[in-house]
Every structure is written in structure tokens, then in C-alpha cells.
């Protein structure tokens, strides 16, 4: 039995070593990009916790981490290493995030305290690790809930009613202001009130978690223009190939919309979207974003956007 236990310990060490070695290069290559769904980014970030928990367990297989001085030393070392990694990532064009440094420390504390024999000091450490772990876990769960809800509500692409809907809206606050509004809604409780500021370009973008539009024939959406003055906005729709490529104008769907006062319903055949790119067919199984923008506005303009759905 003792020999069998030793074999299991050695196997555990080998598996931990393989996990740490295989994951280490991912700090410098790979990872979700700007068009990846939120759940992919949050799981990737949570991977920092998993990696450093595994690394701490691996270290503990060879160096006892039962003394508080070693807890402190390991915490400081990981803090310094994490900061250096983030600085290197920033220098090579990768996204730099100090949240990742905190996640690294969280992983160390989880690996330290939840796999040591209980004692008053270890229990204190476990409480600290749980408190540190909670925001990351909640963020992952919230992203997973949002991702699932956006798929469940199909063929509604976005109705601007739920927090999951609103998480898909991206904009530059210097150019655009948005709020949920109960004033004008054709479906559900809210519409999206959008104020475009004057300037060369002003717009918003919706990410599309439920990307497969192949079962449908039309995309529909509604706008309310409260002003007598016509509002001309550009609608753009793109797939993953476009958004991960050169972002060329003629490689996506573009359409000018002239919004008269009152309600405006826009109906677009999916065949028109599919045939929009100049040199290829748009992949309507991987639609990734919808954008609206205006250019050279003389003054701020407000409109309401609601009920984007497929049929």
C-alpha cells in the first residue's frame, strides 16, 4: 500500500508539472481577442487563479510551505513575477492588466491554504483566499449567465431589457451616451436611448454572442426619432473573419439608414447581408457585431433603438 501511495504521489507531481509547463507559454501568446465572448475572456482570466494554485501545489511537493514566512515569501515572489509578466505583455503589444496580478496572488492563496492541514492560521488564510476568489467566481458566473441568456432568447438578438443585453453594448463615452429608456419600446420594457455627440464619427457597437443566423431569412429592428429633422446613420454588420482581419469597409455589410420623425422599422434580408462583402460571402454562421454610427454631426442627436430580432 505504501508503494502504491508513492506511485500516486509521483504521478500527481508529473501531472502538475505537465500542467504548469504546458500553460506557462499562454501568458505570452494566445488568449481571447476583442471579439471573443465575455465568458471566454472571464474564463481565461480565471485561468490565472487555476495556474498559480497548481504552481503552489507543485512547489509544496518539493518545498514545505507550512511556515508563515514561506507563505509571505511566495506571495511577494508571485507579486513581483506577476508585475514583470504584465510589463512584458505591455511591451510586446499584449493587453496589460493589474487584475491578473491580483488573480495570480489569489491562486497562490488558494493553493496554499486549501491544501494544508487545518490550523488557526490556515483557516484565516482560507477565509482570505475565499474573499479574494469571490469576485472572480461571481464574474465568471455572471458572464456564463449572460452568454446563456443571449442564446436562449434567440431569435431576439438584443432587446435592451436585461443586464445581459446591455453588456453587449460598447461605445466611447466621449462620443456617445446611452441609457435604458421606458419611453419608447416596441417590445419588452426598455429601449436603448442613444445620444450621438457632434464630431467626425460617433457610434456604438453590439457584440453578438449567438452568432449563427443561418436558420433565418430577415433581420429586423426598430428606431424612434423624436425630432422633425431627419437623422442619417450608418448600419454595419460583420462576421468574425472581418473583425479579426483588416476591418475593410467593403468586407462587411454597410447600409445608410434615414430615420424620419417617429417610428422606423428596418428590415434587411439575410441574403443581402451574406452577399455584402466584395470578394467573398459573409459567414452568417459567425456574425460577430452590429454597429451604428453617424459622421460629421453638427449637433448632438438622440434616438431610440429597440427589438433587434431575426425571423
Buried (B, 14 or more C-beta within 10 A) or exposed (E): EEEEEEEEEEEEBEEBEEBBEEBEEEBEEEBBEEBBBBBBBBBBBBBBBBBBBBBBBBBBBEEEBEEEEBBEEBBEEBBEEBBEBBEEBEEEEBEBBEEBBBBBBBBBBBBBBBEBEEEEBBEEBBEBBBEBBEEBBEBBEBBBBBBEBBEEBBBBBBBBBBEBBBBBBBBEEEBBBBEBBEEBBBBBEBBBBBBBBEEEEBBBBBBBBBBBBEEBEBBBBBBBBBEEEEBEBBBBBBBBBBBBEEEEEEBBBBBEBEBEEEBBEBEBEBEBBBEBBEEEEBBBEBBBBBBBBBEEBEEEBBBBBBBBBBE
